[in-house]
Amino acid sequence: MNTRHLLLVLALVGLIVPWFYNLAYFAGGGSVLPSVFWRDAFANDLTAAITIDVYLAALAFSVGVLIDRTAGRRRLSAIALAFGV
């Protein structure tokens, strides 16, 4: 397996596994309304730590993508995907 395939597999796992829990959250009455979502995202110290960690990682990735001029027009889509996925 080359690097590209490994990264594709990791990206797919990173998309599928969290959505399993997202769907369970929505099935249990969760919402994407900001007041509900942010309340639940910071419900306890553990969820707050995970939420902050994920958003800081996406922010660091975004800064790296913006600095890297070789990505061209794909930079903006990569940043959107970092926060959307």
trRosetta pair geometry for C-beta under 8 A, 3 or more apart (Angstrom, degrees):
i j d omega theta_ij theta_ji phi_ij phi_ji
1 5 4.7 -120 -165 88 88 128
1 6 5.5 108 137 -58 116 86
1 9 7.8 -13 -169 -8 142 140
2 5 5.3 94 55 12 68 101
2 6 7.1 -129 103 -5 35 93
3 6 5.6 -57 -147 38 33 113
3 7 6.2 30 157 -17 68 106
4 7 5.9 -56 -148 38 28 108
4 8 6.4 31 152 -20 63 107
5 8 5.5 -53 -147 36 33 114
5 9 6.4 34 154 -19 66 104
6 9 5.8 -54 -149 36 30 110
6 10 6.3 28 153 -15 64 108
7 10 5.6 -54 -144 40 33 111
7 11 6.2 37 154 -22 65 105
8 11 5.6 -53 -146 35 30 112
8 12 6.4 28 155 -17 63 105
9 12 5.8 -56 -149 37 30 110
9 13 6.3 28 154 -16 65 106
10 13 5.7 -53 -144 39 32 110
10 14 6.0 32 154 -19 65 110
11 14 5.5 -58 -145 41 28 113
11 15 6.4 27 154 -19 63 107
12 15 5.6 -56 -147 36 32 109
12 16 6.0 19 160 -12 68 111
13 16 6.0 -59 -135 43 29 102
13 17 5.7 20 173 -14 68 115
14 17 6.8 -40 -116 37 20 104
14 18 6.9 13 178 -4 51 112
14 85 6.9 52 125 148 102 125
15 18 7.1 -77 -161 41 18 99
15 19 6.5 8 158 -12 59 120
15 85 5.7 -68 -101 -158 85 111
16 19 5.9 -71 -151 41 28 109
16 20 6.8 39 154 -31 65 98
17 20 5.8 -43 -158 17 35 115
17 21 7.4 21 152 -4 61 101
18 21 5.8 -61 -160 42 42 106
18 22 6.0 46 145 -25 74 106
19 22 4.9 -46 -135 37 43 118
19 23 6.1 45 162 -21 69 100
20 23 6.3 -57 -154 35 23 107
20 24 6.7 23 148 -16 59 108
21 24 5.4 -51 -146 37 37 114
21 25 6.3 44 151 -24 66 102
22 25 5.5 -52 -151 33 32 115
22 26 6.5 27 153 -14 65 104
23 26 5.7 -52 -145 39 34 108
23 27 6.1 37 154 -21 66 107
24 27 5.6 -53 -143 38 30 113
24 28 6.3 24 156 -14 63 110
25 28 6.0 -65 -151 41 26 106
25 30 3.8 -4 155 6 85 160
25 40 7.5 119 -160 153 122 153
26 29 7.9 174 -174 38 29 9
26 30 5.0 -81 -83 65 38 97
26 31 7.6 100 -120 -79 73 33
27 30 8.0 14 34 23 38 94
30 36 7.0 155 -164 145 56 120
30 37 7.6 75 180 -97 95 66
30 40 6.3 14 -130 -58 102 177
31 36 4.0 44 62 82 111 151
31 37 6.4 -107 95 -52 66 78
32 36 7.7 29 44 72 8 108
32 37 5.5 27 -145 -63 36 132
33 36 4.6 64 68 19 97 107
33 37 6.3 174 73 -12 42 92
34 37 5.8 -57 -128 42 26 108
34 38 5.8 14 178 -8 66 113
35 38 6.8 -57 -136 42 17 99
35 39 6.3 21 159 -20 55 114
36 39 5.8 -60 -149 36 27 113
36 40 6.3 17 159 -12 65 111
37 40 6.1 -66 -152 41 26 104
37 41 6.0 26 154 -23 66 111
38 41 5.3 -49 -136 37 35 115
38 42 6.3 5 169 8 66 108
39 42 6.8 -82 -153 53 21 86
39 43 6.8 56 146 -77 61 78
40 43 5.3 -6 -152 -45 40 115
40 47 7.3 -89 152 161 57 156
41 47 6.0 -166 -177 152 35 110
41 48 7.3 94 136 -95 67 51
41 51 4.4 93 174 -97 104 149
42 47 6.4 -167 -106 102 17 101
42 48 4.6 53 -133 -92 72 94
42 51 6.5 -82 -69 38 69 155
43 47 5.1 34 43 47 86 148
43 48 7.8 -157 42 -42 41 83
44 47 5.5 86 51 18 71 98
44 48 6.9 -134 97 -6 33 96
45 48 5.6 -59 -144 40 29 114
45 49 6.2 32 158 -23 66 106
46 49 5.8 -54 -149 33 28 110
46 50 6.5 23 155 -14 63 106
47 50 5.7 -53 -144 39 35 109
47 51 6.1 38 156 -21 67 107
48 51 5.8 -55 -144 37 28 112
48 52 6.2 24 159 -14 64 109
49 52 6.1 -58 -145 40 26 107
49 53 6.1 29 156 -22 63 112
50 53 5.6 -56 -145 37 28 114
50 54 6.3 27 159 -19 65 106
51 54 6.1 -58 -149 35 26 107
51 55 6.4 14 159 -8 63 110
52 55 6.1 -62 -146 43 29 104
52 56 6.0 27 158 -18 66 111
53 56 6.0 -59 -144 39 25 108
53 57 6.3 26 157 -19 63 108
54 57 5.8 -56 -149 36 29 111
54 58 6.4 27 154 -16 64 106
55 58 5.6 -51 -145 38 35 111
55 59 6.2 38 153 -21 65 105
56 59 5.5 -52 -145 37 33 114
56 60 6.3 34 154 -19 65 104
57 60 5.8 -52 -145 37 31 110
57 61 6.3 34 153 -19 63 106
58 61 5.6 -52 -146 38 31 114
58 62 6.2 36 153 -23 64 106
58 82 4.4 145 -146 149 90 104
58 83 5.3 107 176 -80 146 67
59 62 5.6 -53 -148 34 31 114
59 63 6.6 32 154 -19 64 102
60 63 5.8 -51 -149 34 32 110
60 64 6.5 33 152 -17 63 107
61 64 5.7 -59 -153 38 31 113
61 65 6.3 31 152 -19 67 106
61 78 8.0 -126 149 147 107 102
61 79 7.8 167 111 -111 92 63
61 82 5.1 -173 93 -132 133 146
62 65 5.6 -53 -146 36 32 111
62 66 6.3 32 155 -19 65 105
62 79 4.6 72 -124 -128 96 101
62 82 5.9 -158 -63 70 88 155
62 83 7.8 20 -64 -39 130 102
63 66 5.7 -55 -147 37 31 111
63 67 6.3 29 154 -18 64 108
64 67 5.8 -57 -147 37 30 110
64 68 6.2 24 157 -16 66 110
65 68 5.8 -58 -143 39 30 108
65 71 6.0 -13 -162 8 82 167
65 75 5.1 150 157 -149 102 85
65 78 5.1 -167 -134 97 151 129
65 79 5.7 -161 78 -63 147 89
65 82 7.8 -152 -10 -28 146 144
66 75 6.5 105 -92 -179 46 131
66 79 7.4 44 -54 -73 89 134
68 71 5.3 71 108 -15 105 106
68 75 7.5 176 77 -105 87 112
71 74 5.1 -111 171 72 89 94
71 75 4.4 109 102 -70 126 83
71 78 6.6 -64 -172 5 145 146
72 75 6.8 -177 80 -18 30 92
73 76 7.0 -40 -180 22 57 102
73 77 7.8 45 136 -2 71 105
74 77 5.5 -61 -159 45 56 110
74 78 5.8 59 145 -27 82 104
75 78 5.8 -60 -151 35 29 111
75 79 6.5 26 155 -17 66 105
76 79 5.7 -52 -148 35 34 110
76 80 6.3 34 154 -18 66 106
77 80 5.6 -52 -144 38 34 112
77 81 6.2 35 156 -18 66 107
78 81 5.8 -55 -146 39 29 111
78 82 6.4 39 152 -29 63 102
79 82 5.5 -47 -150 25 33 117
79 83 7.0 14 158 -2 63 103
80 83 6.4 -69 -157 45 31 97
80 84 5.6 18 155 -13 69 123
81 84 5.5 -63 -126 48 31 106
81 85 5.4 23 177 -18 73 111
82 85 7.0 -42 -123 34 13 99
